[in-house]
Amino acid sequence: MKFGPVPVTLAEGAILAHSVKIEGRKLKKGLWLGPEEIARLTEAGIDEVIVARLDADDCHEDTAAARIAKALVPDEGAAGLTRQAPFTGRVNLLAQGPGVVRLDADRLAQLNAINPLITLATVPDYQQLGPRGMAATIKIISYGVPEADVVRASEIGRDAIRLERPVYQTATLIITEIPGGPGRKGEDAIAARIEALGLTLAHVECVPHHTAPLAEALARVSTDMALILTGSATSDPGDVAPEAVRQAGGRVERFGMPVDPGNLLFLGCLGQRPVIGLPGCARSPALNGADWVLARVACGIEVTGADIAAMGVGGLLKEIPTRPQPRRGKAKR
């Protein structure tokens, strides 16, 4: 591609690189200059403009962006993503509904290394999105790029982005209560999380904060998922809530997570039904570790202990507002 200033008399067929105002009207950058535009520039007394002129082996920015987007998401329905129409060298990929974005990060990094003028920006892997949430944007920085680079980017990026959709439909929330405790506080925030994933919070039940009644409540669950919110913090793998899961015939697969806030989460199951022990911070709508686990579980993505351990890198989400910042105060004795 050739780029630079040229006399207006030689600019026909080129792309206007910078917008030009003529009598209160604007010839916008990116415009192909035809006879009419050349005449308007000449009549306005403009002798020179900055243009881009594509070489024979170049691909126009919109065409390049559209082709790379098509390669990344060849089947919109299967990927759960919609390709927007190209504009100014950009194509956005939007979620077709709630879900979790999955990326082939290695191949996408290779794509971004082909040519600095070909760029792809995405949300993080496992990012939860709602309908029409932006998963990625392809942007061609210049007005054209070599055809060979577009071909290579398309080959490397094929099928490298998708949206995993929720596989469950309903959830139960069991709240344990203690005298003077938070009671049903946080129920609305948890319901909002469930609904944002396209699920229905079909049943909410409150029981005393003791192992036996909680185990009985868990045994009665008939929805696809079960969530537990305890009135007192779960501070040990043998505490009330994890033990209740075991007494109900289930198992606890992971207790604790290296995400703050969210440390006191536990993950288990009753048969094929996932059970998530929510940390107390889930009473707040603010992002916490439970959001990451809940989104993956709801979308049928396996979450192992190793997966949760890996969440610690990038897992410092915020300081808890009630703590001094930086943390200070008397040392523990």
HUQUI-V256370 format. One line per field, one symbol per residue. ss: DSSP state (h for helix, s for strand, l for the rest). phi: phi as a letter, one per 20 degrees, with the letter a starting at -180 (. if undefined). Layout:
BEGIN
ss: ???
phi: ???
END
This chain:
BEGIN
ss: lsssssshhhllllsslllsssllsssllllsllhhhhhhhhhllllssssssllllssshhhhhhhhhhhhlllhhhhlssslllsllsssssslllssssslhhhhhhhhlllllssssslllllssllllssssssslllssshhhhhhhhhhhlllsssssllllsssssssslllllllllhhhhhhhhhhlllsssssssssllhhhhhhhhhhllllsssssllllllllllhhhhhhhhlllsssssllllslllllsssssllsssssslhhhhlllllhhhhhhhhhhllllllhhhhhhlllllslllllllllllllllll
phi: .dcqfbfgfdefnedfecgceclnddeffnffedgffffffffeneebcecdcfefeedfgfffffffffffcfcfffemcdefffblmcceddfeafrcfdceffffffgfefbgedccdcffgmfecegmfeeacecefefacggfffffffffeglecbdeegddccbddddedcgmefmegngfffgfffffenedeebccdcfebfffffffffefcefccdccefcgedbgefgfffffffendbdebdnbeccfpgefccbbdmeefcdeefgfffeffgbgffffgffffemefcegfffgffffneeeaffgfefcffbpfffe
END
